[in-house]
């Protein structure tokens, strides 16, 4: 990974300090969210080519990994979305461009219950930690959305930040 991207080196240093402290995952997520709010980069952290995305699926760009955390940029073209899923570790995200619509769920065993919806706009930062982190992300806007995600896991050693994808009905 290269730290030559605008603002990435400073962000990595600040996250490293916070993520390395012993704390409950939820506390770490909120502390890292504060760091990201202070140092949220612009979309230019990605190259012009990376910002285009892919018409078939949202695209992940791994910007940095180390044992305590990983920084991933995600590019969502209009209409692209995830399935409902949860994560292997705490997660923080900030929207660099566009709007990411997030639907939150609770697992009821044989179905999911929708418990909230949020329109995360450019500049918004949020964080969460398992358990209780089931959500679906969707770009319903008419421009490409770009977000920066910081996960409390070394994603060079894991294939994805997703722990489980849900195929349950929503009631």
C-alpha positions as CSV (number, residue, x, y, z in Angstrom):
1,X,0.0,0.0,0.0
2,X,1.2,3.5,-0.7
3,X,0.8,6.4,1.7
4,X,1.4,8.9,-1.2
5,X,-2.3,9.6,-1.5
6,X,-3.4,13.0,-0.3
7,X,-4.2,12.9,3.4
8,X,-3.6,9.2,3.8
9,X,-0.4,9.3,5.8
10,X,-1.8,11.7,8.4
11,X,-5.0,9.6,8.7
12,X,-3.1,6.4,9.1
13,X,-0.9,7.9,11.9
14,X,-3.9,9.2,13.8
15,X,-5.9,5.9,13.4
16,X,-2.9,3.9,14.4
17,X,-2.7,5.8,17.7
18,X,-6.4,5.3,18.5
19,X,-6.8,1.7,17.2
20,X,-3.8,0.6,19.2
21,X,-5.3,1.5,22.6
22,X,-7.0,-1.2,24.5
23,X,-10.7,-0.5,24.5
24,X,-14.1,-2.1,23.8
25,X,-14.7,-2.3,20.0
26,X,-17.6,0.2,20.2
27,X,-15.5,2.7,22.0
28,X,-12.7,2.3,19.5
29,X,-15.1,2.7,16.6
30,X,-16.4,6.0,18.0
31,X,-12.9,7.2,18.7
32,X,-11.8,6.4,15.1
33,X,-14.9,8.1,13.8
34,X,-13.8,11.3,15.6
35,X,-10.4,10.9,14.0
36,X,-11.9,10.5,10.5
37,X,-14.2,13.5,11.0
38,X,-11.2,15.6,11.7
39,X,-9.2,14.2,8.8
40,X,-11.8,13.2,6.2
41,X,-10.0,13.4,2.8
42,X,-11.4,14.5,-0.5
43,X,-12.3,12.2,-3.3
44,X,-8.9,12.9,-4.7
45,X,-7.4,10.3,-2.3
46,X,-8.3,8.1,-5.3
47,X,-7.0,8.6,-8.8
48,X,-9.4,9.8,-11.5
49,X,-9.5,6.3,-12.9
50,X,-10.3,4.8,-9.5
51,X,-13.2,7.3,-8.9
52,X,-15.0,6.1,-12.0
53,X,-16.1,2.7,-10.5
54,X,-17.4,-0.2,-12.4
55,X,-20.9,-0.5,-14.1
56,X,-21.3,-4.1,-12.8
57,X,-20.6,-3.7,-9.1
58,X,-19.4,-1.3,-6.5
59,X,-15.5,-1.3,-6.3
60,X,-13.3,-1.6,-3.2
61,X,-9.8,0.0,-3.3
62,X,-7.5,-1.1,-0.4
63,X,-5.5,2.0,0.6
64,X,-3.8,0.7,3.7
65,X,-3.6,-2.4,5.9
66,X,-1.8,-3.3,9.1
67,X,-2.5,-5.7,12.0
68,X,-5.0,-3.4,13.9
69,X,-6.9,-1.8,11.0
70,X,-7.5,-1.4,7.3
71,X,-8.5,1.6,5.2
72,X,-10.7,0.9,2.1
73,X,-12.2,3.3,-0.4
74,X,-15.5,2.2,-1.9
75,X,-16.9,3.6,-5.2
76,X,-20.7,3.1,-5.8
77,X,-22.2,4.0,-9.1
78,X,-25.9,4.9,-9.1
79,X,-28.1,1.9,-8.2
80,X,-25.3,-0.2,-6.8
81,X,-25.9,-1.8,-3.4
82,X,-24.9,-4.5,-1.0
83,X,-27.0,-7.3,0.5
84,X,-27.8,-7.0,4.2
85,X,-24.6,-8.0,6.0
86,X,-22.7,-7.6,9.2
87,X,-18.9,-7.3,9.8
88,X,-16.0,-9.2,11.4
89,X,-14.9,-6.1,13.3
90,X,-15.8,-2.5,14.2
91,X,-16.2,-0.2,11.2
92,X,-16.1,3.5,10.6
93,X,-17.0,5.2,7.3
94,X,-17.1,8.7,5.9
95,X,-18.8,9.8,2.7
96,X,-16.4,11.7,0.4
97,X,-18.8,12.2,-2.5
98,X,-22.5,11.6,-3.1
99,X,-25.0,10.0,-0.7
100,X,-25.0,6.5,0.7
101,X,-28.4,5.3,1.9
102,X,-28.1,2.8,4.7
103,X,-30.9,0.5,5.9
104,X,-30.3,-1.0,9.4
105,X,-31.7,-4.3,10.5
106,X,-32.2,-6.6,13.6
107,X,-31.9,-10.3,13.1
108,X,-35.0,-12.0,14.5
109,X,-33.8,-15.6,13.6
110,X,-36.1,-16.4,10.7
111,X,-36.4,-12.8,9.4
112,X,-34.8,-9.4,9.6
113,X,-36.7,-6.4,11.0
114,X,-35.9,-3.0,9.6
115,X,-34.9,-0.7,12.5
116,X,-33.8,2.5,10.6
117,X,-32.7,4.3,7.5
118,X,-30.1,6.9,7.1
119,X,-29.0,9.1,4.2
120,X,-25.3,9.6,4.8
121,X,-24.3,12.7,2.8
122,X,-20.9,14.1,1.8
123,X,-19.0,14.8,5.0
124,X,-21.0,12.5,7.2
125,X,-19.0,10.0,9.4
126,X,-20.4,7.1,11.4
127,X,-19.2,4.1,13.2
128,X,-20.4,0.8,14.7
129,X,-19.3,-2.5,16.1
130,X,-20.7,-6.0,16.2
131,X,-23.0,-7.3,17.3
132,X,-26.0,-5.4,16.0
133,X,-24.3,-4.0,12.9
134,X,-26.5,-5.5,10.2
135,X,-27.1,-3.1,7.4
136,X,-27.4,-2.7,3.6
137,X,-25.8,0.2,1.7
138,X,-27.3,1.6,-1.5
139,X,-26.5,4.4,-3.8
140,X,-29.9,5.7,-4.9
141,X,-28.5,9.0,-6.1
142,X,-27.7,10.0,-9.7
143,X,-24.0,10.5,-9.2
144,X,-21.2,8.1,-8.2
145,X,-20.8,7.9,-4.4
146,X,-17.4,7.4,-2.8
147,X,-16.8,6.5,0.8
148,X,-13.8,5.7,3.0
149,X,-14.1,2.7,5.4
150,X,-11.8,1.9,8.3
151,X,-12.2,-1.6,9.7
152,X,-10.7,-3.0,12.9
153,X,-9.1,-5.9,11.1
154,X,-6.2,-6.6,8.8
155,X,-7.9,-7.1,5.5
156,X,-4.7,-8.2,3.8
157,X,-5.3,-11.4,5.9
158,X,-9.1,-11.6,5.4
159,X,-10.9,-11.8,2.1
160,X,-13.5,-9.2,3.2
161,X,-14.8,-7.2,6.1
162,X,-18.2,-9.0,5.8
163,X,-18.8,-11.7,8.4
164,X,-22.1,-12.9,7.1
165,X,-24.5,-11.9,4.3
166,X,-28.2,-12.3,5.1
167,X,-30.8,-13.9,2.8
168,X,-33.7,-13.7,5.2
169,X,-37.0,-12.0,4.4
170,X,-37.5,-8.5,5.8
171,X,-40.7,-8.1,7.9
